[in-house]
Amino acid sequence: MFFRRVPEVDPRELAERLRGEDKPVVVDVREPDETAVSKLPEALCIPMDSLPERLAELPKDRDIVLVCRSGARSGACTRFLIQNGFDRARNLRGGMIGWSRAVDPKMPVA
């Protein structure tokens, strides 16, 4: 079966957008033990398995960036959101590992 790649945002681009006025909604889909180690500022923590029941918490009229450790889980969640009408959903390329490498090398990754 063929799967299209989901739209992505680069860690540096996200860092710049988070400093601006038109901030995207950041959704961290990792588990609570992972987000206890580190998370992006103002990130909404919704574990992957909880996402379907919490869709009402997300805006369809704003950019949404999904985050996990490496980008795999958040990629699947991005695809799920797009399939459910969230056309402005994007995956953070490389996840928290990518963020740590490109933006904040001191941030621990769980």
N, C-alpha and C positions, 0 to 999 in steps of 0.2 A: 504494500500500500504506500502511496506517495504522500508525504506530508510537506506542505509549504513551510518555509521558514517564517517565524513570527517577526513582526517589526521589533527592532532593538534600538536602544539608546546606549551610547558609549559612556563609561563612567565619568570621564572628564566633562562631557556635555551635561550629564545629570548634575554634577557638582556645580557647574556654572548656572544651570537653571534653578537650583536650590538657593542660590545667592540672589536671584532676581525676584521680580514682583510676581511673575506668572509661574509660580511653583507648581509642579505636578504633584498629584497625590502619590505617595510612595507606599506600596503595600509589600510588607515582608511576609513571605509565605513559609518561612522556616518554623520549626517547633519552638516552644517557649524556652527550652534549655539552650537552644542556639542563640535566640535573640537576647538572652540574659548575658551572653558573652559580649556581644556587640550588635549594634543596629544603627541605621542611618538616622540622622536627626528628623524628628517629626514623622517617622515611619509608623504606619498603622500596621499592627501585627495581627495577621489573620492566617493561621496555619492552613496549609494546602487543603487538608481534609475538611476544613470548616468553610472554605470559600463558597461553595454552592448555597449554603444556608445563610450567608452573610452578604449576598449580592446587593441587597437593599441599602447597605451602608456606603456603597460606592457611587460616585457621580458619573453619569454618562456624558456630561457636558464639559469634562475636564480631562487633561492628560493624566493617565495612570501609568506608573512605572512599577513593575513587579520585580521583586528581589528574592533570591535565595542564596545558597552558598556558592554555587558554580554557574547558575543560569539554567540548569536543566528543569528543576521543578517550576521555577518561575516562568520558563518558556511554555511548559504545559498549561500553567495557569493563565498566561497571556492568551494562548490559543482558546482556552475555555471562555475567557471574558469576551474575546472577539466574537465567538460563536453565539454569545448571549447579548449581543448588541452594544458592547463597549468598544466602539471603533477606535477610540483613542488610547487603547492599552498598548504598552510597550514593555519589552523584557530588558532588564539591565544586562548588557553583554558581559559575560564572565562572572556575574553575581558579585557577592561580597569579596571573593578572591580577586576579581578584576578591579573592584573599588580599592582594595588594599594595595594592589600593585600600582595602580595609576594615580590614585588620589591621596590616600592616607596609609602609608606603609606601616605606621605604628598601630593601626587598628587590628586587633586580633580577629581571626576568622574561625567560626565554629561550624 
